[in-house]
Amino acid sequence: MSFTSLGLSAPILKAVAQKGYDTPSPIQAQAIPAVLEGKDVMAAAQTGTGKTAGFTLPLLELLSRGKRAPAKQVRALVLTPTRELAAQVAESVETYGKNLPLRSAVIFGGVGIGPQISKLGKGVDILVATPGRLLDLYNQGAVSFKQLEVLVLDEADRMLDMGFIHDIKKILKILPAKRQNLMFSATFSDDIRNLAKGLVNNPVEISVTPRNATAKTVEQYIYPVDQKQKTAALIHLVKQNEWKQVLVFSRTKHGANRIAKNLEASGLTAAAIHGNKSQGARTKALANFKSGEVRVLVATDIAARGIDIDQLPNVVNFDLPNVPEDYVHRIGRTGRAGANGQAVSLVSGDESKLLRDIERLIKQNIPRKEVEGFVPTQVLPDNDLNSQKHGQNRGPRNANGRGNGRNGNSQSRGSKQGRGSGDTRSDSDKNRRPRRNSEGKTEHKDGQRSGEAARGHKPNDKNSSHGRSRKPSGQSSSSSPASKPTSNSNIWGK
Ligand SMILES: Nc1ncnc2c1ncn2[C@@H]1O[C@H](COP(=O)(O)OP(=O)(O)OP(=O)(O)O)[C@@H](O)[C@H]1O
């Protein structure tokens, strides 16, 4: 199939070709015609499979057929859970819409509000926003939604969970009742799915993979390691395997700072990104990581959703997320657009319940390995996914080996609890009750300070063509790869 058969007009097809795409991904092939028909869509597809273009391309097409937005009006609104994702989606809108006379804008907190007010004043056909700043601007009278035609919730399940639902409800109240609704994510729990169904009208449901599935292109391992040994084990893994670009996830902001400091002390270039950093520092850390200036980026779940780092080879979970769905998103930062990647998790004995919830959600046992010289003293119990018992520290099984699904209940108990340090809350979250993690500890809030705009978010030399994802295979992808991810024969890993 080619893009030309999907009902998109020449200016959009030209932009898609210039971006280097020749074949639509499965989610694009299904979502684009449904959106063009004006239907509400709920779409689930694995991480890194092109969901952004799946809603952006038909959105641009629909809007290009109508009248431009008058002053202060918005015709399509895309909501995202983090500022970095908002910046990235806005960049996609600009790229795909560059041959169209449509106006787009992005707004999020932590940067000056003045330029956002003046941009909205002229009228915006597609507005990409995080909820808190959007509400602030609406309350100031800077924007009106009277002529809104389409609402998109990117990372819909995250947008509808506890952290965002209040803002989303407020936003829904100010939108016209008659509108098209689109929801995209790699994961949907049953609760969120039911909630989402209340927002959409007779939706077309598109699910191109089993629910909550991890991308097949990501090789996954568990390394049982004692908590106290994790930093040393991480440094050992990065150096021993000569990992060149590693995204490390930490459950807490404080932990992210500490890990980055220890990595730096060991001679590795590292930076931390989390909600207590200024927006300027966040933007800079991500840009430096993308450009290769920084070898290890240590992040909270702020970077778990949607962030697209070209050819990122390695993801490490320094600790496991409290919410199992976040595991799927975290490891989905690698193995994107058909490239291969590796995700490893350092798991201590006290994280066994979190691991069990993750393995149940993704319906597979993650193979276990030992970090040489870091044999844990605290045993990480076997999970109960397979009837067959398997011991700790055994050699790797097939990374794609599936469990028998006996406990394949995709609804985890953790899914309605507060998030860990996934400090993705919007500006207006600041005054809310702090969320608690599963250990009952109060988490810091997403402190948002003023900073630079999201310039330089994606360097020009990056992502210019994801044709590059389809590098010739033959590069190393052994179980301890030191290299960039290799390509699949089929770019979408099917
Ligand atoms: N048709 C295509 N051909 C080649 N590359 C593509 C195509 N569509 C998208 N891509 C590239 O694939 C990568 C992943 O796309 P995208 O970020 O939209 O994934 P996603 O499904 O939204 O992932 P996530 O669930 O993590 O948000 C991007 O770098 C994008 O440029």
The ligand as an SDF file (V2000), in Angstrom:
LIG
                    3D

 31 33  0  0  0  0  0  0  0  0999 V2000
    5.1560    5.7530    7.2580 N   0  0  0  0  0  0  0  0  0  0  0  0
    6.3220    5.9000    7.8750 C   0  0  0  0  0  0  0  0  0  0  0  0
    7.4710    5.4440    7.3090 N   0  0  0  0  0  0  0  0  0  0  0  0
    8.6410    5.5860    7.9660 C   0  0  0  0  0  0  0  0  0  0  0  0
    8.7970    6.1530    9.1780 N   0  0  0  0  0  0  0  0  0  0  0  0
    7.6900    6.6220    9.7790 C   0  0  0  0  0  0  0  0  0  0  0  0
    6.3990    6.5240    9.1640 C   0  0  0  0  0  0  0  0  0  0  0  0
    5.4840    7.0670    9.9930 N   0  0  0  0  0  0  0  0  0  0  0  0
    6.1610    7.4930   11.0930 C   0  0  0  0  0  0  0  0  0  0  0  0
    7.4800    7.2330   10.9600 N   0  0  0  0  0  0  0  0  0  0  0  0
    8.5340    7.5180   11.9670 C   0  0  0  0  0  0  0  0  0  0  0  0
    8.3850    6.5730   13.0060 O   0  0  0  0  0  0  0  0  0  0  0  0
    8.7920    7.1510   14.2500 C   0  0  0  0  0  0  0  0  0  0  0  0
    7.7440    6.8550   15.3080 C   0  0  0  0  0  0  0  0  0  0  0  0
    6.5660    7.5620   15.0160 O   0  0  0  0  0  0  0  0  0  0  0  0
    5.6420    8.1700   16.1660 P   0  0  0  0  0  0  0  0  0  0  0  0
    6.4760    9.0230   17.0650 O   0  0  0  0  0  0  0  0  0  0  0  0
    4.4600    8.7620   15.5470 O   0  0  0  0  0  0  0  0  0  0  0  0
    5.2660    6.8240   16.9420 O   0  0  0  0  0  0  0  0  0  0  0  0
    4.0800    6.5430   17.9670 P   0  0  0  0  0  0  0  0  0  0  0  0
    3.3440    5.3580   17.4500 O   0  0  0  0  0  0  0  0  0  0  0  0
    3.3010    7.7750   18.2190 O   0  0  0  0  0  0  0  0  0  0  0  0
    4.9030    6.1060   19.2420 O   0  0  0  0  0  0  0  0  0  0  0  0
    4.5650    6.3380   20.8160 P   0  0  0  0  0  0  0  0  0  0  0  0
    3.5340    5.3180   21.1890 O   0  0  0  0  0  0  0  0  0  0  0  0
    5.8670    6.0840   21.4740 O   0  0  0  0  0  0  0  0  0  0  0  0
    4.0840    7.7380   20.9620 O   0  0  0  0  0  0  0  0  0  0  0  0
    8.9850    8.6280   14.0010 C   0  0  0  0  0  0  0  0  0  0  0  0
   10.3670    8.8980   13.9740 O   0  0  0  0  0  0  0  0  0  0  0  0
    8.3690    8.8700   12.6380 C   0  0  0  0  0  0  0  0  0  0  0  0
    9.0600    9.8880   11.9370 O   0  0  0  0  0  0  0  0  0  0  0  0
  1  2  1  0
  2  3  1  0
  2  7  2  0
  3  4  2  0
  4  5  1  0
  5  6  2  0
  6  7  1  0
  6 10  1  0
  7  8  1  0
  8  9  2  0
  9 10  1  0
 10 11  1  0
 11 12  1  0
 11 30  1  0
 12 13  1  0
 13 14  1  0
 13 28  1  0
 14 15  1  0
 15 16  1  0
 16 17  2  0
 16 18  1  0
 16 19  1  0
 19 20  1  0
 20 21  2  0
 20 22  1  0
 20 23  1  0
 23 24  1  0
 24 25  2  0
 24 26  1  0
 24 27  1  0
 28 29  1  0
 28 30  1  0
 30 31  1  0
M  END
$$$$
